[in-house]
Amino acid sequence: MQVKQGETVQPCPSMSIKDCKKLQQSQRFDVTALLDALSEVRSVNATRQVITLTIIDDSGDDDKPGQLKFAFYMNVPLSKEDTATMDILREAKASKIKQVFSFFALQGKKTDKGYSFEADSKKGFFLMKAVGSRAERLTQVAESLQAVPEEMRDVL
């Protein structure tokens, strides 16, 4: 982060969910999207937990919302960073106003069955409230995007 004239400069990923269809191999990417849903935390084993996040944006084919689900893996006990991430996610889930986030260092790959997406704070994943024109546009259309049932979305 850099400071310019007293304000913090923040990255604004312009990649959309639709852009993830271009992934041909395993790679990391950043995306700005609306947090749509959050699963309950599940145990993977004695030292790992996972939670599934559903994110949406306005990039789907035929004017449908684009939707992507990814698994976020955490060590047990939670690190300070993972605790902060979970606090942000729980607060966003409880909020009546759905928030737009920038998600950094997601791991995506094309598979035989479509696409696979995951995140792990040990591998650099983090999120923050989104800023910029894309975030503003998604905030304006958030209610209409969420009103579209999952079966009518462009799901990756």
N, C-alpha and C positions, 0 to 999 in steps of 0.2 A: 504494500500500500504506500502511496505517496500522498503528501499533503500539498495542496495547491490553494493558495489564497485562503488558508484557514479551513478548508474543507477536505475531507478524506476522499480520495479517488478510489473507486471500487470497480473491479472488472464487471463487465456486463456481457455474459455469453450470449451470442446471437443464434447459436445452434438451436434448432427446433426438434421436436420429437420426430417429425417426418424425416429430418436429415439423418436420423439413426438408421434408416433403411439403406443408406449408402455404405454401412459398415460391411466390409468383406472379410475382415479378420479381427482378432481380438485387439481392442484398443481402448484407451481412455478418452473421455470426452467430457465437456462441460455443457450444461443445458439450463435454460431458464424456463420454468413451467409453474403451473398452479398445483399446489398440493391438494389432491382430491380425497385420498383415503389413506389410512394408516391401520395396519393389522395389530393384533396383540403381539407382545413379545413372546417368542417361542424359544425353548432350549434346543440347541443343536447337540451339545454334550455338556459335561461338567464345567467346561471352561469357555464355552461360546454360546451366544444368543443371536437370534436373528429377528428382524421385523421387516415386513413388506410394505413399501410405499407405493402408492399409485399417484402418478402425476399426469396432468393433461395440459394441452395447449390448443391453439387455434390452427394447427398446421395439418390436420388430417385431410385426406382426399375427399372430394365432393363436399367441401365445406363442413365436414364432420370434425369434432374434436379429435386430436391425436391423443392416444393414451399409451403409457409405458409403465410397467411395474418393475420394481427392482428390489432385491433383497439387500438389507444393510446388516452386515455382520459385526458383532461387538464381542470383546473379551469380557469375561467375568472374573473378578469384579470390574465394573465399568471404570474406565479411565476418566480423568477430569474432562477430557474432550468429548468422550462418548456421553457422559452425563449431561454436558451442556447441549449436545445435539439432541438427546432425548427430551430434555426440558423444552427446547424450541419446538420440536415436533408435537409434543403433548399440548403445549400452549396453542399451537396452530390448529390442532384437531378440535380443541375445546372452543375456539373462537367462532363466532357467528359469521364473521367476515373472513372468507378464505384468502390465504396469503400466497403471494408469488415468491418463489425462492430461486436462487441460482444454486445449482448443484454442481460441485466440482469433483473431478477425478472419478466419475462413474466408469465402470468397466463394462463394455458391450462387445458382443460377438454374434455373428450369424451362425446358426446351428442347422441341423437337418430338419428341425421342427419349427424354425423361424428365427427368433432372437433370444438371447439370454443377457440379462443385465444384473449387475450386482455392485455393491459398494462396501468398502472396508476402511475404517479410519486408520488402520495400520498401513494402508496403501495410499494414504493421502486424501481420502474422501472428506469433504466438509460441505456445509451449506451456509447460506446467509440470505437475509431478506434481499430480494432483487431490487435493482434500481435501473433507471433508464427508460427509453421509449418502449421497448418490448414489455417490460414489467408494467408500465402504465397501461398499455393496450390490453394485456391479459387481465389486469385488475378490472378494467372497464367491462370486459366480456365474461368475467368469472361466473356470474350467476347463470348466464345462458349456456356456457360450456358444461357446467355441472348439472344442468337440467336434462341434458341428453343422456339417456340410459346407456349403460356399457355396451349392450348388444348393438347399438346404433353408432358407436364410436369406431374410429380407425385405430384398432388395437394392434400394437406390436407384440 
